[in-house]
Amino acid sequence: MKPRRKGNAGMPHAVPHFFNTVGGKWKMSILYFISKDINHFNILLKTIPSINRQVLLTQLKELEQDQIIKKTILPQTPEKVFFQLTEQGKDLLPIIMMMQHWD
């Protein structure tokens, strides 16, 4: 009998990278709503239950740094900020949609 491997040994690199990028409590929900054109900061804040302003801001910054979303600021008064999925973010949608139906 072979001993079981511990940790990520033998796991494809993409799996831990996926969970490091979009893991956690909020990121998949954020990506789901952005994919449905609920993509303005204040609307996301109202739409996602129990998330607070600082957490949403942090999660959006991390997703932007990981090039999963793109932030656009419209130069008007007051400024409008909205987010879009990048091509890399769009590649994650099938996984996010599958996980949405998993219980």
Contacts in CASP RR format, 6 or more apart in sequence:
PFRMAT RR
TARGET T0000
AUTHOR 0000-0000-0000
METHOD contacts of the structure
MODEL  1
MKPRRKGNAGMPHAVPHFFNTVGGKWKMSILYFISKDINHFNILLKTIPS
INRQVLLTQLKELEQDQIIKKTILPQTPEKVFFQLTEQGKDLLPIIMMMQ
HWD
8 15 0 8 1.000
8 16 0 8 1.000
18 92 0 8 1.000
18 95 0 8 1.000
21 27 0 8 1.000
21 66 0 8 1.000
21 68 0 8 1.000
22 28 0 8 1.000
22 31 0 8 1.000
22 63 0 8 1.000
22 68 0 8 1.000
22 92 0 8 1.000
22 96 0 8 1.000
26 48 0 8 1.000
26 51 0 8 1.000
26 55 0 8 1.000
26 56 0 8 1.000
26 59 0 8 1.000
27 59 0 8 1.000
27 62 0 8 1.000
27 63 0 8 1.000
28 96 0 8 1.000
28 99 0 8 1.000
28 100 0 8 1.000
29 48 0 8 1.000
29 51 0 8 1.000
30 44 0 8 1.000
30 48 0 8 1.000
30 56 0 8 1.000
30 59 0 8 1.000
30 60 0 8 1.000
30 63 0 8 1.000
31 63 0 8 1.000
31 68 0 8 1.000
31 69 0 8 1.000
31 85 0 8 1.000
31 89 0 8 1.000
31 92 0 8 1.000
31 93 0 8 1.000
31 96 0 8 1.000
32 96 0 8 1.000
32 97 0 8 1.000
32 100 0 8 1.000
33 39 0 8 1.000
33 44 0 8 1.000
33 47 0 8 1.000
33 48 0 8 1.000
34 44 0 8 1.000
34 69 0 8 1.000
34 83 0 8 1.000
34 84 0 8 1.000
34 85 0 8 1.000
35 85 0 8 1.000
35 90 0 8 1.000
35 93 0 8 1.000
35 96 0 8 1.000
38 44 0 8 1.000
38 47 0 8 1.000
39 82 0 8 1.000
39 83 0 8 1.000
39 84 0 8 1.000
40 80 0 8 1.000
40 81 0 8 1.000
40 82 0 8 1.000
41 56 0 8 1.000
41 57 0 8 1.000
41 60 0 8 1.000
41 81 0 8 1.000
41 82 0 8 1.000
41 83 0 8 1.000
44 56 0 8 1.000
44 60 0 8 1.000
44 83 0 8 1.000
45 51 0 8 1.000
45 53 0 8 1.000
45 56 0 8 1.000
48 56 0 8 1.000
60 69 0 8 1.000
60 71 0 8 1.000
60 83 0 8 1.000
63 69 0 8 1.000
64 70 0 8 1.000
64 71 0 8 1.000
64 83 0 8 1.000
67 86 0 8 1.000
67 88 0 8 1.000
68 85 0 8 1.000
68 86 0 8 1.000
68 88 0 8 1.000
68 89 0 8 1.000
68 92 0 8 1.000
69 83 0 8 1.000
69 84 0 8 1.000
69 85 0 8 1.000
69 86 0 8 1.000
69 89 0 8 1.000
70 83 0 8 1.000
70 84 0 8 1.000
70 85 0 8 1.000
70 86 0 8 1.000
71 81 0 8 1.000
71 82 0 8 1.000
71 83 0 8 1.000
72 81 0 8 1.000
72 82 0 8 1.000
72 83 0 8 1.000
72 84 0 8 1.000
73 79 0 8 1.000
73 80 0 8 1.000
73 81 0 8 1.000
74 80 0 8 1.000
74 81 0 8 1.000
74 82 0 8 1.000
85 93 0 8 1.000
END
